[in-house]
Amino acid sequence: MEFNDEEKYLMFYLNEENYGIPILKVNEIIGLMEITSIPRTPVFMKGIINLRGKIIPIMDLRLKFEMPERAYDEQTCIIIVEIPIEGINKFIGIVVDKVAEVVNIYGKDIELPPQYGQEYENEFLIGIGKVKEKVVMLLDIEKIINCHEMISILKDSDKKALEV
C-alpha cells in the first residue's frame, strides 16, 4: 500500500491509545447526547440519535474493538463520519473517549501494520503513523463500518427514520 505525500488525520483516544482517521471522512464532532437504543443489535451499537432531523446510528468504537467498557464523561464525544455504504453516502456516529487534534502525517511517516498471521489480522488498521513522539494507529473507517452486521443495522435505522 502506498500513502499520499501528506494527509490530515483526526486524532482521538480509545483506552489511552492514539487513533486516527482521515479528516476527509469526518463530517463533524459533537458532544454526547441522548442515544435511543435499538433492540437486538450487537453490544457495540449504542443506538440512534436525532441530529437536526437526521437519524444517525451510533457505534461505540471501544466496544467494537472489544476493549473494556467505560463510563462516558465530559470528554467522551461522537465523531460523525460520512462513508459510502452500498453506493449511498451515510452518516454514522462513533463514540470515542476523547478527541485530540487534527495532524498532518506524511507518507514517509506511515508504516504498514505488523502482521501476526491470519488469526490476528489487523483488518481495520491501514497503517501506523509517527507524529512527533507518538505512535498513531490509522484506521480504515470504511472497513470498520462496511461489515455485514453494520450494513443490516444501517438498513434498520433507515426504517426507524421512516417511522419517526
Backbone hydrogen bonds, N-H to C=O, Kabsch-Sander energy under -0.5 kcal/mol:
donor,donor_aa,acceptor,acceptor_aa,energy
7,E,105,I,-1.8
9,Y,103,V,-2.7
10,L,21,I,-2.9
11,M,9,Y,-0.7
11,M,101,E,-3.5
12,F,19,Y,-2.4
13,Y,98,K,-3.2
14,L,17,E,-1.8
17,E,14,L,-2.0
19,Y,12,F,-2.7
20,G,137,M,-2.2
21,I,10,L,-1.5
23,I,8,K,-2.4
25,K,22,P,-1.9
26,V,23,I,-1.3
27,N,80,I,-3.5
28,E,80,I,-1.4
30,I,78,I,-2.9
32,L,76,T,-0.7
36,T,34,E,-0.5
36,T,48,I,-2.9
37,S,35,I,-0.6
41,T,38,I,-0.6
45,M,42,P,-1.8
46,K,44,F,-0.9
46,K,58,I,-1.7
47,G,58,I,-1.3
48,I,36,T,-2.7
49,I,56,I,-2.2
51,L,49,I,-0.7
51,L,54,K,-3.0
52,R,50,N,-0.8
54,K,51,L,-1.7
56,I,49,I,-2.6
56,I,54,K,-0.6
58,I,47,G,-3.4
59,M,93,G,-3.0
60,D,44,F,-3.2
61,L,59,M,-0.9
61,L,95,V,-1.4
62,R,95,V,-0.6
64,K,60,D,-2.2
65,F,61,L,-1.9
66,E,63,L,-1.7
67,M,62,R,-2.7
76,T,73,D,-1.0
77,C,96,V,-1.8
78,I,30,I,-2.8
79,I,94,I,-2.7
80,I,28,E,-3.1
80,I,78,I,-0.6
81,V,79,I,-0.7
81,V,92,I,-3.0
82,E,25,K,-2.4
83,I,81,V,-0.5
83,I,90,K,-2.3
85,I,88,I,-2.9
88,I,85,I,-1.7
90,K,83,I,-2.9
92,I,81,V,-2.3
93,G,57,P,-3.1
94,I,79,I,-2.4
95,V,59,M,-2.9
96,V,77,C,-2.4
97,D,13,Y,-1.5
98,K,13,Y,-1.1
100,A,11,M,-2.8
101,E,11,M,-0.6
103,V,9,Y,-2.6
105,I,7,E,-2.8
107,G,4,N,-0.6
107,G,5,D,-1.6
109,D,106,Y,-2.1
110,I,107,G,-1.6
111,E,128,I,-2.6
116,Y,114,P,-0.5
116,Y,117,G,-0.5
120,Y,117,G,-1.1
121,E,118,Q,-1.4
123,E,121,E,-1.3
125,L,122,N,-1.2
126,I,124,F,-0.6
126,I,138,L,-2.6
127,G,138,L,-1.2
128,I,111,E,-3.1
129,G,127,G,-0.5
129,G,136,V,-3.3
130,K,109,D,-2.2
131,V,129,G,-0.6
131,V,134,K,-2.0
134,K,131,V,-3.1
136,V,129,G,-3.0
137,M,18,N,-2.3
138,L,127,G,-2.7
138,L,136,V,-0.7
139,L,20,G,-3.0
139,L,137,M,-0.6
140,D,124,F,-3.0
141,I,139,L,-1.1
143,K,140,D,-0.6
144,I,140,D,-1.7
145,I,141,I,-2.0
146,N,142,E,-3.1
147,C,145,I,-1.1
151,I,147,C,-2.2
152,S,148,H,-1.8
153,I,149,E,-1.6
154,L,150,M,-2.7
155,K,151,I,-1.9
156,D,152,S,-1.9
157,S,153,I,-2.4
158,D,154,L,-1.9
159,K,155,K,-1.7
160,K,156,D,-2.3
161,A,157,S,-2.0
162,L,158,D,-1.5
163,E,159,K,-1.4
164,V,160,K,-1.2
